[in-house]
Amino acid sequence: MQKQNNSNPKNSSEVQVPQSLILRDAMMTAYSLTGSLSAATTLCSTLLDEELPEQYQASAVLTQLHHMAMTRPKH
């Protein structure tokens, strides 16, 4: 019996999500919060943290947007 090799990336607990997908989700979330593409772009720009490495910026913005959405009053 052979032991299964877990070097396959699909079996890894950390799945790499392309930055373009995270950026798209951030823009769509910002758009749903603001109702305007221009305002969504501005909001995302203001949430950028220049001190973070580039590969983490989109995730950080998306996290902040999710927090904003969850703290808004529900109707």
Secondary structure, DSSP 8 states (H G I E B T S, - for coil): --------GGGSSS----HHHHHHHHHHHHHHHHS-HHHHHHHHHHH--TTS-HHHHHHHHHHHHHHHHHHS---
